Amino acid sequence: MRIAAEIVLSEEERSEMTKLARSKLTSVRLAQRPQTHCCHQLNEYVAHHNTKPKPFIWTKNARGILQKVVRANLA
């Protein structure tokens, strides 16, 4: 059973957030607070979910799934 890893920003994402924070159009607080809060909330959810993980169980067979995809593409 797989357990999700903690969310970590790459250097590119961190750089993008820094640019946004230093922009004259966006305040530092507006740029960084939602991102920090979002990562914190996601990490809490993953940690809670991983305490009692359950395997994903497919309820339909492959043929049923593919038929639904074909119907969706025709619509």
Secondary structure, DSSP 4 states (H G I P E B T S, - for coil): ---PPPP---HHHHHHHHHHHHSTTS-HHHHHHHHHHHHHHHHHHHHHHTTS-------S-HHHHHHHHHHHHH-
